[in-house]
C-alpha cells in the first residue's frame, strides 16, 4: 500500500516484501490493511475506528503518521 501526504512518514513498515516468495506472481501482504485503516481513522480523523473497521485485528499501530 502506498500512502502520501503531510502527516505520513516515509519508509517501509513491518516486513519488507520478499521478491522470491510470491503468491501466483504477486507479493504476499505482510500487514493486514485493516490495521492501516485503523491508524488512519484514529490519527487523521480522530475518530473511533470500531464502527468503520469492526473486525480489525488488535495490533499495535505501525507508526507511519507524524
N, C-alpha and C positions, 0 to 999 in steps of 0.2 A: 504494500500500500504506500502511496506517495502522499505526503501532507506538505502543504506550503502555506506560508503566511507569517505574519509578525510574531505570534506567540510560539511558533514551532522551532524547537532546537534541532538543528540538522544532525544527521548521523544514522547509524544502524542501532536498532533497539531489539533486544533479545538475541537470538542466534542468527548469525549471518547465513544466507541460503547456501546449501551445498549443491554445487553445479554438477556433481557426479551422481547424486541420488535424486532422480526425477520421478515424477508421477505422470506417466504417459506423456513425457516430454515437457511437463510443466514443473515449476518449482513447487516444493511442498511447503505449505504455510507453517510458520513456527509460532505465530501469535494468533489467538482467536480474535476475529475482527470485532466481536462484541466488547472485548477489553478496550480496544481503541475507541469505540463509540462511547463507552462509559466515561473514559477520561476526557473526551471532547465535550460531552454533555455537562460533566461536572466542572471542568476547568474553563471552558469558554462560555457556556450558557448559564453557569452557576445554578443548575437545576438538578433535582434528584433523578438519577438515571434509571431507577427501578421501573417506573411506568413505561419508559421508552425501550429499555433493553431488559425485559423481565428475566430471561434465562441466562444472563451473562454469568460467566464463571467468576468466582470471587478471587481474583488475582490482584496482586499489588499493582499500583499504577506504573506504567512504563517510564514516566518522567520526560516525555517529549515536549511538554508545554513549558514555556518560560514563565 
